[in-house]
Amino acid sequence: MPRWYWPIDVKDVPKIVVEPPGPKAQEIVKADESLVMQSFGRWYPLVIRRGYGPVVEDVDGNLYIDFNSGIAVMNVGHSHPRVVEAIKRQAELFTHYSMTDFYYELLIRHASMLRDIVPIGGDKRVFYTNSGTESIEGALKIARGHFRNQRPYVMAFLGAFHGRTYGSMALTASKPIQRFGFNPMLPNVIHVPYPYPYRCPFGRGLSEEECGEAVLGYIEDWVFGKMVDPSEVSAIFFEPIQGEGGYVVPPRNFFPGLRKLADRYGILLVDDEVQAGFGRTGRWFAIEHWGVEPDIIAMAKAIAAGLPLGAIVGRASVMDLPRGSHANTFGGNPVALAAGVEVINIIAEEDLLTNAQRVGEYIKRRFIEEMDKVELIGDVRGLGLMIGVELVKDKKTKEYAVKELERVLYESFRRGVAVIGAGKSTIRIAPPLNIPMELAEKAVDIIIDVIKRVDRERK
């Protein structure tokens, strides 16, 4: 069991002292609307004051069970005392000195730790960034640069989310709004269907394994057979579990088959672990569940407990961009690296991978038990504490329950659980890895009760 460090009793959570959004929250929301460009969408008016492990407190004193971890970032919980102390200690030494122009020891320490946990064999190299989208941008340059632009095409999957800057946006195919109005995109990006077992793009009658084989066959027979010669494809970008696409877990046979396909044609596999990495699925990296080694891994989010840090780790033979071709000012910031060192130590020493597996299995089981009782629950899927509960209006037609999802998320918020959505109508469950079972049970009870109420009301 992970240790409990924070000055609150889990028995007191959730606690609603003022019906949310309270007066202070409403005041801040109003100011935000007048000061900040609203190019993003909030789920509900939750205004954070501080966090305690897997609990967040709003400005009106309400306590919520955090079932989203600040979008899969706070894997070791909010304000872990070891992370806080590491940040303070490093801030007193120096807060910045660009690693792409100079050297510091802390970078070597963290890079060595990353090298030891990534599921890539042999000699490896690391490059530091500031965010997930920047890690994808860098991986894109590395993959194409490795072939000295002799392989100008890259492949990605429909439903994928890889970021919103121009290169990563060209790979993203999650929601049209994320690309609307920004054309032309980066050229030479090919999108293919993703093996979404609950909604297989090649027909409802297929098993999970058949769905995986159908996608591989489409790439081989239709993309490589009719669109582009595989010798011109530098890399295939993928999420081991699609995040924004709906927490979609592909079939067991898919990634081994994709690895064989890539090896046949000398194509690099780029694994986007920005959301699924650092213990989220009960393994250091989600791709480990398939026993497949990628060539490059892009990461960010949970790497530094909320500080802006990302990284690209790849085979040394691939990480070979020439000097001067890629750098940045803030990547590998020493304060963020200090936090990152503690993140790896905490996950290992507090056995958070085991806790993620144990609590995740419980959460999945609870929702699966409700599937036959509640028409609204169409599918339950996930690994570790990366769980999707897809809501549908009708189990036969699988019509997306978009409005019902909005109701479930908002009512759960009003009752003290901060949980968000993914895809069109999937509840996205991703609490900190150190959440105790007691809090997970409370949160699941609340969400299931809300789903049942919404299901009754719509009927």
C-alpha positions in Angstrom: 0.0 0.0 0.0 1.2 3.5 -0.8 1.8 5.8 2.2 -0.7 8.5 3.1 1.2 11.8 3.7 -1.4 14.4 3.6 -3.1 16.3 6.5 -6.7 15.1 5.8 -8.5 12.0 6.7 -9.8 9.9 3.8 -13.0 9.4 5.7 -13.7 13.1 5.2 -13.6 12.9 1.4 -15.6 13.8 -0.6 -17.0 16.8 1.3 -19.3 19.4 -0.2 -19.6 22.4 2.1 -21.0 24.8 -0.5 -23.0 23.6 -3.5 -20.6 23.8 -6.4 -19.8 26.1 -8.1 -19.6 28.2 -4.9 -19.5 32.0 -4.9 -15.7 32.2 -5.0 -15.5 29.7 -7.9 -18.2 31.6 -9.8 -16.2 34.9 -9.4 -13.0 33.3 -10.8 -14.9 31.6 -13.7 -16.3 35.0 -14.6 -12.9 36.7 -14.5 -11.4 33.9 -16.5 -13.9 34.4 -19.3 -12.9 38.0 -19.7 -9.2 37.6 -19.4 -8.3 34.2 -21.1 -8.7 33.1 -24.7 -11.4 30.5 -24.5 -9.9 28.2 -27.2 -10.4 25.1 -25.0 -13.4 23.6 -23.2 -13.7 23.0 -19.5 -15.7 20.1 -18.2 -17.3 21.9 -15.3 -16.5 24.9 -13.1 -14.0 23.3 -10.7 -11.7 26.0 -9.4 -8.7 24.4 -7.6 -7.2 25.8 -4.4 -4.8 23.0 -3.5 -4.3 19.2 -3.7 -3.6 16.4 -1.3 -2.5 13.1 -3.0 -5.7 11.9 -4.8 -7.8 14.7 -3.4 -8.4 18.3 -4.6 -9.9 21.2 -2.7 -11.7 24.0 -4.4 -11.7 27.7 -3.5 -14.9 27.3 -1.5 -13.6 24.5 0.7 -15.1 21.5 -1.1 -13.1 18.3 -1.2 -13.2 16.1 -4.3 -11.9 12.6 -5.1 -9.6 13.3 -8.1 -10.4 10.7 -10.8 -8.6 12.5 -13.6 -5.2 13.4 -12.1 -5.1 16.8 -13.8 -5.4 14.9 -17.2 -3.2 11.9 -16.2 -0.4 14.1 -14.9 -0.4 13.6 -11.1 0.4 9.9 -11.0 2.2 10.3 -7.6 -0.6 12.5 -6.3 -0.9 16.2 -5.6 1.9 17.9 -3.6 3.7 14.7 -2.7 6.1 15.9 0.1 9.1 14.3 -1.5 8.5 16.1 -4.8 7.8 19.4 -3.0 11.1 19.1 -1.1 13.1 18.2 -4.3 11.7 21.3 -6.0 12.6 23.5 -3.1 16.1 22.1 -2.9 16.8 22.5 -6.6 15.3 26.0 -6.7 17.8 27.1 -4.1 20.6 25.9 -6.3 19.7 27.1 -9.8 16.4 27.2 -11.7 17.7 27.2 -15.3 20.8 26.8 -17.5 19.9 25.5 -21.0 20.9 21.8 -21.4 21.2 22.1 -25.1 24.0 24.6 -24.7 25.6 23.6 -21.4 25.8 20.7 -19.0 24.5 19.8 -15.5 24.8 16.6 -13.5 21.1 16.3 -12.6 20.3 15.8 -16.3 22.7 12.8 -16.5 21.1 11.3 -13.3 17.5 11.6 -14.7 18.5 10.4 -18.2 20.1 7.3 -16.6 17.0 6.5 -14.7 14.8 6.9 -17.8 17.2 4.6 -19.7 16.7 1.9 -17.1 12.9 1.9 -17.2 12.0 2.3 -20.9 11.2 -1.0 -22.7 13.8 -0.5 -25.4 16.7 -2.9 -25.5 20.3 -2.0 -26.2 22.0 1.4 -26.2 19.6 4.4 -25.9 19.6 8.2 -26.0 17.4 10.8 -24.4 16.2 14.2 -25.6 14.3 16.6 -23.3 11.3 18.7 -24.2 8.7 20.8 -22.4 5.4 19.0 -23.2 3.8 16.1 -24.9 3.2 17.8 -28.2 6.8 18.9 -28.3 8.0 15.4 -27.7 5.9 14.3 -30.7 7.3 17.1 -32.8 10.8 16.0 -31.9 10.1 12.4 -32.5 8.7 13.3 -35.9 11.9 15.2 -36.8 14.1 12.3 -35.4 12.2 9.7 -37.5 12.3 11.6 -40.7 15.8 12.9 -40.1 17.1 9.5 -39.4 16.4 8.6 -43.0 17.7 12.0 -44.2 14.3 12.6 -45.6 14.5 9.7 -48.0 11.3 8.4 -46.3 9.0 11.4 -46.3 5.8 9.7 -45.2 4.5 8.9 -41.7 1.5 7.0 -40.6 -0.9 7.5 -37.7 -4.3 6.2 -36.7 -7.8 7.6 -36.8 -8.9 8.5 -33.3 -5.4 9.4 -32.3 -4.4 12.4 -30.3 -0.8 13.5 -30.5 -1.0 17.2 -29.8 -2.1 20.5 -31.2 1.1 22.1 -32.6 1.4 21.9 -36.3 3.4 18.7 -36.7 1.6 16.8 -34.0 -1.8 18.3 -35.1 -1.2 16.7 -38.5 -0.9 13.3 -36.8 -3.9 13.9 -34.6 -7.3 12.6 -35.8 -9.4 12.6 -32.7 -11.9 15.4 -33.2 -12.4 17.7 -36.3 -12.4 20.9 -34.2 -8.7 20.2 -33.4 -7.8 20.7 -37.1 -10.6 22.9 -38.3 -9.4 26.1 -39.9 -5.7 25.3 -39.7 -5.1 23.8 -43.1 -2.9 23.0 -45.0 -1.6 20.3 -42.6 1.9 18.9 -42.6 1.9 16.9 -45.9 2.6 13.1 -46.2 0.7 12.0 -43.2 -1.4 8.8 -43.8 -4.2 7.9 -41.4 -5.5 4.4 -41.1 -8.3 2.9 -38.9 -7.5 1.9 -35.3 -8.6 -1.6 -34.0 -11.4 -0.3 -31.7 -12.8 -3.7 -30.5 -16.2 -2.3 -29.4 -16.6 -0.4 -32.7 -14.4 -2.3 -35.1 -14.2 -0.2 -38.3 -14.3 -3.4 -40.4 -17.6 -4.8 -39.2 -19.4 -5.7 -36.0 -19.2 -9.4 -36.5 -15.4 -9.5 -36.0 -13.7 -10.8 -32.9 -11.1 -8.6 -31.2 -8.3 -10.6 -32.9 -10.0 -10.5 -36.2 -10.4 -6.7 -35.9 -6.6 -6.4 -35.2 -5.8 -8.6 -38.2 -8.2 -6.5 -40.4 -6.3 -3.3 -39.6 -3.0 -4.9 -40.3 -4.3 -6.3 -43.6 -5.6 -2.9 -44.6 -2.2 -1.3 -44.1 -0.5 -4.0 -46.0 -3.0 -4.5 -48.9 -4.5 -1.1 -49.3 -2.1 1.5 -48.0 1.2 -0.2 -49.1 -0.5 -1.9 -52.0 -2.3 1.1 -53.6 -1.2 4.4 -52.0 2.5 4.6 -51.0 5.4 2.3 -51.3 6.5 1.2 -47.7 10.1 2.2 -48.6 8.9 5.8 -48.4 7.4 5.5 -44.9 9.7 6.5 -42.1 7.5 5.9 -39.0 4.2 4.7 -37.6 3.0 6.8 -34.7 0.6 5.1 -32.2 -0.8 5.4 -28.7 -0.8 2.0 -27.0 -4.2 3.0 -25.5 -5.9 5.8 -27.4 -6.5 8.6 -24.9 -8.7 11.4 -26.4 -10.1 8.8 -28.8 -11.9 7.1 -25.9 -9.5 5.1 -23.8 -9.5 2.4 -26.5 -7.5 -0.7 -25.8 -6.4 -2.6 -29.0 -6.5 -6.4 -29.3 -3.7 -8.5 -27.9 -2.4 -9.4 -31.4 -2.3 -5.9 -32.8 1.1 -4.5 -31.7 3.0 -7.7 -32.2 1.6 -7.7 -35.7 2.4 -4.1 -36.3 6.0 -4.7 -35.1 6.4 -7.5 -37.6 4.9 -5.3 -40.4 7.3 -2.4 -39.5 10.3 -4.7 -39.4 9.5 -6.2 -42.8 9.8 -2.7 -44.4 12.3 -1.0 -42.1 9.8 1.4 -40.6 10.2 2.9 -37.2 7.6 2.5 -34.5 7.0 5.6 -32.4 5.1 5.0 -29.2 3.2 7.9 -27.8 3.2 7.3 -24.0 2.4 10.9 -23.1 -0.8 9.8 -21.3 -0.3 6.1 -20.8 3.2 6.2 -19.4 4.8 6.3 -15.9 2.7 3.6 -14.3 -0.7 4.6 -15.5 -1.5 1.1 -16.7 0.3 -0.8 -14.0 3.5 -1.0 -16.0 6.1 1.7 -16.4 4.9 2.0 -20.0 1.7 0.7 -21.5 3.4 -1.0 -24.5 4.9 -3.5 -22.1 1.5 -5.2 -21.9 2.0 -6.3 -25.5 5.7 -7.4 -25.1 6.7 -5.1 -28.0 9.7 -2.8 -28.2 9.2 0.4 -30.0 12.1 2.3 -31.6 11.2 5.7 -30.1 9.0 6.6 -27.0 7.6 10.1 -26.6 6.6 11.0 -23.0 5.5 14.0 -20.9 2.5 14.5 -18.5 3.3 12.4 -15.4 7.1 12.5 -15.9 7.6 15.4 -13.4 4.5 15.6 -11.2 2.9 18.6 -12.9 6.0 20.5 -13.8 6.5 21.1 -17.6 8.8 18.4 -18.8 8.8 15.9 -21.6 11.3 13.5 -23.1 12.0 11.4 -26.2 13.9 8.1 -25.7 15.0 6.0 -28.6 17.5 3.5 -29.8 20.9 5.2 -30.1 21.1 4.2 -33.7 18.0 6.2 -34.4 18.6 9.2 -32.2 21.2 10.5 -34.7 20.1 14.0 -35.7 23.2 16.1 -36.7 24.4 18.9 -34.4 22.4 22.1 -34.6 19.4 20.4 -36.2 17.2 20.3 -33.1 17.4 22.0 -29.6 15.3 24.1 -27.3 15.8 26.5 -24.4 13.8 25.1 -21.5 13.7 21.3 -22.2 15.3 19.5 -19.3 14.8 22.3 -16.8 16.6 21.4 -13.6 13.7 22.0 -11.3 11.5 19.8 -13.4 14.2 17.2 -13.5 14.5 17.2 -9.8 10.8 16.5 -9.5 11.2 13.8 -12.2 13.9 12.0 -10.2 11.5 11.8 -7.3 8.6 10.6 -9.5 10.5 7.6 -10.6 11.7 6.9 -7.0 8.3 7.2 -5.5 6.6 4.9 -8.1 9.3 2.3 -7.5 9.6 2.6 -3.7 5.9 2.9 -2.9 5.0 0.1 -5.3 2.5 2.2 -7.1 2.5 -0.1 -10.1 1.0 -2.8 -8.0 -1.5 -0.4 -6.5 -2.5 0.7 -10.0 -3.2 -2.9 -11.0 -5.1 -3.7 -7.8 -7.3 -0.7 -7.6 -7.8 -0.7 -11.4 -9.0 -4.2 -11.4 -11.5 -3.4 -8.7 -12.8 -0.3 -10.6 -13.2 -2.3 -13.8 -15.0 -5.1 -12.0 -17.5 -2.8 -10.4 -18.5 -1.2 -13.7 -18.6 -4.6 -15.5 -21.0 -5.9 -12.9 -23.4 -3.0 -13.7 -23.3 -3.6 -17.5 -26.2 -6.1 -17.5 -28.3 -3.9 -15.1 -27.8 -0.5 -16.7 -28.6 0.1 -20.4 -26.4 3.2 -20.5 -23.2 1.3 -19.9 -22.1 -0.2 -23.3 -18.4 -1.1 -22.7 -15.8 -1.2 -20.0 -12.2 -1.4 -20.9 -8.7 -0.4 -19.7 -5.5 -1.4 -18.1 -4.4 -0.4 -14.6 -5.8 3.0 -13.7 -6.5 3.9 -17.3 -10.1 2.9 -17.6 -12.9 3.8 -20.1 -16.6 3.3 -19.4 -18.4 4.0 -22.7 -22.0 5.2 -22.4 -24.5 4.4 -25.2 -28.2 5.1 -25.7 -28.9 1.6 -26.9 -26.7 -1.5 -26.5 -27.8 -2.8 -29.9 -27.2 0.3 -32.0 -24.3 1.5 -29.8 -25.5 5.1 -30.3 -23.2 7.5 -28.5 -24.8 8.9 -25.3 -23.2 12.4 -25.6 -25.7 14.4 -23.6 -25.9 11.6 -21.0 -22.1 11.7 -20.5 -22.2 15.5 -19.9 -24.9 14.9 -17.2 -22.9 12.1 -15.5 -19.7 14.1 -15.4 -21.5 17.3 -14.0 -23.6 15.4 -11.4 -20.5 13.4 -10.3 -18.7 16.8 -9.8 -21.6 18.2 -7.8 -21.3 15.1 -5.5 -17.6 15.3 -5.0 -15.9 13.3 -7.8 -13.8 15.1 -10.4 -14.0 12.8 -13.5 -13.9 13.7 -17.2 -14.7 12.2 -20.6 -12.9 10.9 -23.7 -14.0 10.1 -27.2 -17.6 10.9 -27.8 -19.3 9.4 -24.8 -16.7 7.6 -22.6 -16.1 8.3 -18.9 -12.3 8.6 -18.5 -11.1 7.2 -15.2 -7.5 8.0 -14.3 -6.9 8.7 -10.6 -3.4 9.1 -9.1 -1.7 5.8 -8.7 -1.5 6.2 -4.9 -5.3 6.4 -4.5 -6.3 4.2 -1.5 -9.0 1.6 -2.2 -11.4 3.3 0.2 -11.5 6.5 -1.9 -11.8 4.5 -5.1 -14.8 2.6 -3.7 -16.5 5.9 -2.7 -15.9 7.5 -6.1 -17.2 4.4 -8.0 -20.3 4.3 -5.8 -21.0 7.9 -6.6 -20.5 7.5 -10.4 -22.5 4.4 -10.6 -25.4 5.9 -8.7 -25.3 9.0 -11.0 -25.3 6.8 -14.1 -28.3 4.8 -12.8 -30.2 8.0 -12.1 -29.4 9.5 -15.5 -30.4 6.2 -17.1 -33.8 6.2 -15.3 -34.4 9.9 -16.1 -33.8 9.5 -19.8 -36.3 6.6 -20.0 
